[in-house]
Amino acid sequence: MYIVTGGGTGIGRAVALSLQSRGEDVLVAGRRRAPLDDVAGDTGGAVRTVRCDLSTPDGARTLAAAVDTDVDGLVHCAGGNPAIGGPEASTLEAEADLVRETLDSNVTSAALAVSALSGHLTAGASIVLFGSIAAEHGVGYYGPAKAAVASYALGLAASLGPRGVRVNCISPGYIAETEFFAGTMTPEREAELRAGTTLGRTGVPDDVVGLTEFLLSSRAQHITGQNLHLDGGAHPTR
């Protein structure tokens, strides 16, 4: 079984649909019922879904309770930047809430999902977490949160390695055709981000699907503890 969190929309949805099209048993987790129903409907019910908030212990328990077989791969796409489209924090309390929400949706959700599913992971299983190019640019609280996810993946790879479980992090740049920017992306800003790549193109979910499926496969059996940038050269690592 493959589990895709945040699989109702965007990158997670693309990964889930691709895995299912290859005949894999896929369970998609998400917080909103409508996108989950859409994914299930688009696959004729072949993809199973579970509604849960993985930033909470109860949500992680709900996910684990829906798993009835061994897990070969976990793709944790759940997360996001709650600052996008929202008002600026006007009080210290609001600022603290924004920090907590950002960390919970990205870091806490990853940690709880992995912990809740740990007993189901097979020897040779692969975990793919998601960072962001924002970690390299210090974007609000989202950048630090994604930097923490990448660091968490490194330590997790060391702790799960003796079990034969691989852990890697994908850090995308701008990926079009997702809900991430909540309608705030302008054509001018998109053109600027495209110009910032060395390839002169905008990333799309299928770009992420290809790398994700490779990391899940046996072809990547000696790759673990890595943070792989997927941004068209917008942030070269050397």
C-alpha positions as CSV (number, residue, x, y, z in Angstrom):
1,M,0.0,0.0,0.0
2,Y,1.0,3.6,-0.7
3,I,-0.3,6.4,1.4
4,V,-0.4,10.0,0.1
5,T,-1.2,12.7,2.6
6,G,-2.5,16.0,1.3
7,G,-3.6,13.9,-1.7
8,G,-6.8,15.7,-2.5
9,T,-5.3,18.5,-4.5
10,G,-2.1,19.6,-6.3
11,I,1.0,17.6,-6.1
12,G,-0.4,15.0,-3.7
13,R,-3.4,14.4,-6.1
14,A,-1.1,13.9,-9.1
15,V,1.1,11.4,-7.2
16,A,-2.0,9.5,-6.0
17,L,-3.6,9.2,-9.4
18,S,-0.3,8.2,-11.0
19,L,0.3,5.4,-8.5
20,Q,-3.2,4.2,-8.8
21,S,-2.9,4.2,-12.6
22,R,-0.1,1.7,-12.2
23,G,-2.3,-0.6,-10.3
24,E,-1.0,0.2,-6.8
25,D,-3.2,0.2,-3.7
26,V,-3.5,3.8,-2.7
27,L,-4.9,5.5,0.4
28,V,-5.3,9.3,0.3
29,A,-5.5,11.4,3.4
30,G,-6.7,15.0,3.6
31,R,-8.5,17.5,5.7
32,R,-11.3,18.4,3.3
33,R,-14.0,16.0,2.2
34,A,-14.8,17.4,-1.2
35,P,-11.3,17.0,-2.8
36,L,-11.1,13.5,-1.3
37,D,-14.4,12.6,-2.9
38,D,-13.2,14.0,-6.2
39,V,-10.1,11.8,-6.2
40,A,-12.1,8.7,-5.3
41,G,-14.7,9.5,-8.0
42,D,-12.1,10.1,-10.6
43,T,-10.7,6.6,-10.0
44,G,-14.0,4.9,-9.8
45,G,-13.5,4.3,-6.1
46,A,-10.1,2.6,-6.7
47,V,-8.4,5.1,-4.4
48,R,-9.5,4.9,-0.8
49,T,-9.6,8.1,1.2
50,V,-9.6,9.1,4.9
51,R,-10.4,12.5,6.2
52,C,-8.1,13.6,9.0
53,D,-6.0,16.5,10.3
54,L,-2.5,15.1,10.7
55,S,-1.4,18.1,12.7
56,T,-3.2,16.5,15.6
57,P,-2.7,13.2,17.4
58,D,-6.3,12.2,16.9
59,G,-5.9,12.8,13.1
60,A,-2.8,10.6,13.0
61,R,-4.6,7.9,14.9
62,T,-7.5,8.1,12.4
63,L,-5.0,7.6,9.5
64,A,-3.4,4.6,11.2
65,A,-6.8,3.1,11.9
66,A,-7.6,3.2,8.2
67,V,-4.5,1.1,7.3
68,D,-5.1,-2.6,7.1
69,T,-2.0,-3.8,5.4
70,D,1.7,-3.2,5.1
71,V,2.8,0.2,3.9
72,D,5.4,0.2,1.1
73,G,5.5,4.0,0.7
74,L,4.4,7.2,2.4
75,V,4.3,10.4,0.5
76,H,3.7,13.3,2.9
77,C,2.4,16.2,0.8
78,A,0.2,17.7,3.6
79,G,1.3,21.2,4.6
80,G,1.1,24.7,3.3
81,N,1.6,28.4,4.1
82,P,-1.3,29.8,6.1
83,A,0.0,33.3,5.7
84,I,-0.9,33.3,2.0
85,G,-4.1,35.1,1.4
86,G,-4.6,36.0,5.1
87,P,-4.4,39.3,6.9
88,E,-1.1,40.3,8.6
89,A,-0.9,39.4,12.3
90,S,-1.8,42.6,14.2
91,T,-1.2,41.3,17.7
92,L,1.4,39.1,19.4
93,E,-1.3,36.5,19.9
94,A,-2.1,36.4,16.2
95,E,1.6,36.2,15.4
96,A,2.0,33.2,17.8
97,D,-1.0,31.5,16.2
98,L,0.4,31.9,12.7
99,V,3.8,30.5,13.8
100,R,2.1,27.5,15.5
101,E,-0.2,26.9,12.5
102,T,2.6,27.0,10.1
103,L,4.8,24.6,12.1
104,D,1.9,22.3,12.9
105,S,0.7,21.9,9.2
106,N,4.2,21.2,8.0
107,V,6.5,19.8,10.7
108,T,4.1,18.4,13.3
109,S,1.9,16.7,10.6
110,A,5.0,15.0,9.1
111,A,6.2,13.7,12.5
112,L,2.8,12.4,13.6
113,A,2.1,10.7,10.3
114,V,5.4,8.9,10.4
115,S,5.1,7.9,14.0
116,A,1.5,6.7,13.6
117,L,2.4,4.6,10.6
118,S,5.8,3.3,11.8
119,G,4.6,-0.1,12.7
120,H,3.1,-0.6,9.3
121,L,6.2,0.2,7.3
122,T,7.8,-2.8,5.5
123,A,11.5,-3.4,5.2
124,G,12.4,-1.6,2.1
125,A,9.7,1.0,2.4
126,S,10.3,4.6,1.2
127,I,9.1,7.8,2.8
128,V,9.1,11.0,0.8
129,L,8.6,14.3,2.7
130,F,8.2,17.7,1.1
131,G,10.4,20.7,1.8
132,S,10.5,23.8,-0.3
133,I,12.8,26.3,-2.1
134,A,11.3,28.7,0.5
135,A,13.7,27.2,3.0
136,E,16.6,28.7,1.1
137,H,15.1,32.1,1.0
138,G,13.7,32.6,4.5
139,V,10.1,33.1,3.4
140,G,8.1,34.1,6.5
141,Y,7.6,31.2,8.9
142,Y,6.9,28.8,6.0
143,G,10.6,28.8,4.9
144,P,11.9,27.9,8.4
145,A,9.2,25.2,8.7
146,K,10.2,23.6,5.5
147,A,13.9,23.8,6.5
148,A,12.8,21.8,9.6
149,V,11.1,19.2,7.5
150,A,14.3,18.7,5.5
151,S,16.3,18.4,8.7
152,Y,13.8,16.0,10.2
153,A,14.1,13.8,7.1
154,L,17.8,13.5,7.6
155,G,17.5,12.3,11.2
156,L,14.6,10.0,10.3
157,A,16.7,8.4,7.6
158,A,19.3,7.5,10.2
159,S,16.8,6.1,12.7
160,L,14.9,4.1,10.2
161,G,17.8,2.9,8.1
162,P,18.5,-0.2,10.2
163,R,15.0,-1.3,9.3
164,G,15.7,-0.9,5.6
165,V,13.4,2.1,5.4
166,R,14.6,5.0,3.2
167,V,13.6,8.7,3.8
168,N,14.2,11.5,1.4
169,C,12.9,15.1,1.1
170,I,11.9,16.8,-2.2
171,S,12.1,20.6,-2.1
172,P,10.2,22.0,-5.1
173,G,10.4,25.5,-6.5
174,Y,7.3,27.1,-8.0
175,I,4.9,24.4,-9.2
176,A,1.9,25.7,-11.2
177,E,-1.5,24.1,-11.4
178,T,-1.9,23.8,-7.6
179,E,-3.9,25.6,-5.0
180,F,-0.8,26.6,-3.0
181,F,-1.0,30.3,-3.7
182,A,-4.8,30.5,-3.1
183,G,-5.4,32.6,-6.2
184,T,-2.8,35.2,-5.3
185,M,-0.3,34.3,-8.0
186,T,-0.2,37.0,-10.7
187,P,1.0,36.5,-14.3
188,E,3.8,39.0,-13.6
189,R,5.0,37.1,-10.5
190,E,4.8,33.8,-12.4
191,A,6.9,35.2,-15.2
192,E,9.4,36.4,-12.7
193,L,9.7,32.9,-11.1
194,R,10.0,31.3,-14.5
195,A,12.8,33.7,-15.5
196,G,14.6,32.7,-12.3
197,T,15.1,29.1,-13.5
198,T,17.9,28.1,-15.8
199,L,15.4,26.1,-17.9
200,G,13.0,29.0,-18.5
201,R,10.0,26.9,-17.7
202,T,7.4,26.6,-14.9
203,G,7.3,23.4,-12.9
204,V,4.1,21.3,-13.0
205,P,2.9,18.5,-10.8
206,D,4.0,15.8,-13.2
207,D,7.6,16.9,-12.7
208,V,7.2,16.1,-9.0
209,V,5.5,12.8,-9.8
210,G,8.4,11.5,-11.7
211,L,10.9,12.2,-8.9
212,T,8.6,10.9,-6.2
213,E,7.9,7.6,-8.0
214,F,11.6,7.1,-8.5
215,L,12.3,7.6,-4.8
216,L,9.6,5.2,-4.0
217,S,10.9,2.5,-6.3
218,S,13.7,-0.1,-5.9
219,R,15.8,1.9,-8.4
220,A,16.4,4.3,-5.6
221,Q,17.3,1.6,-3.0
222,H,20.6,3.3,-2.1
223,I,19.3,6.8,-1.9
224,T,18.3,8.0,1.6
225,G,18.8,11.0,3.8
226,Q,18.8,13.4,0.9
227,N,17.1,16.8,0.2
228,L,16.5,16.9,-3.6
229,H,15.8,20.3,-5.1
230,L,13.2,20.3,-7.9
231,D,13.2,23.9,-9.2
232,G,14.5,24.1,-12.7
233,G,17.8,25.4,-11.4
234,A,16.3,28.3,-9.5
235,H,18.4,27.3,-6.5
236,P,21.6,25.4,-7.5
237,T,22.9,23.4,-4.6
238,R,26.6,24.0,-5.7
